[in-house]
Amino acid sequence: MPYRRLPKTDAARLKALKTLLDNNDIYTVRNRFVDWKTLNRVQPAYDKLFTACQQYRIRLQAQSRCVSKIEKLQHNATMYVSHFLRVLFMSFERGEIKKQNLALYGFSTGEMVLPNLKTAEGLIEWGQKTINGEKARIKKGGRPIYNPTIGMVSTHFDIFKEAFEQLKSLQERTRKAQESIQNLRPEVDDVLLDLWNQIEKHYENEPPEIRFSECRKFGVVYYYRRHEEHLY
């Protein structure tokens, strides 16, 4: 015997509501068995969930495009920052730059190990420290490093940072869109439950083969347990 279960996915929720909305028999005065109060909730519930799902898909696609774009930008920025730091460390080792200047770049005296640049957050933190440190040293009269120049490092870093901030913004919009869907689900499920109860009540005295068939026409979803024979 099949059993009824509310939809588990948003696509299934929309399909169940759309099935009812597309069934003209539900609106005829003579045959109408679902009260108007319930019917008047169906279209708004469908529209709100459909719009929310569309917004979520659009924002998720924009986020995905940004992720694929940012990978190359992060690689370039990481390469320039790490290369600059290696050249900087060699300059300290050769005595071309005094080691007390390490503090300008966020390092303690004698600490000449590349920081963690593998994460976006690490790259942003140490990229900014590197740029600020080099500018501060030059401002004090130090000779700039030329291979690569801090200008080239800053250019690639700024491009990446801007794209990363855009990604964070897109992720926040996607999160809010998903949250909007989550907030709508209880309302939609409540509408479906009310609808299905009235539909099944109307056909409760019919034989099973007729009852299940007619209820399905109005969007009621039935499931069979594993290994259960599909008789209706």
GITA-V493509 format. One line per field, one symbol per residue. phi: phi as a letter, one per 20 degrees, with the letter a starting at -180 (. if undefined). burial: + if it has 16 or more other C-alpha atoms within 10 Angstrom, else -. A space follows every 50 residues. Layout:
BEGIN
phi = ???
burial = ???
END
This chain:
BEGIN
phi = .fcebfgedfffffffffgffeefffdfffefcdffgfffefffffffff ffffffffffffffffffffgffffffffffffffffffffffenfcfff fgffendegneccgffdfeffffffefffffffffffffeofffedceff fffffffffffffffffffffffffffffffgfeggffffffffffffff ffdfeeggfegffffffdnfddcdfgmefeec
burial = -+---++--+--++++++-++----++------+----+-++--++--++ -++-++--++--+--+---+--++-+++-++++++--++--+----+-+- ++-++++----+----+--+--++-++++++++++-+------------+ -+++-+++-++-++--+--++-++--++-++---+--++-++--++-+++ -++-------++-+++-+++++----------
END
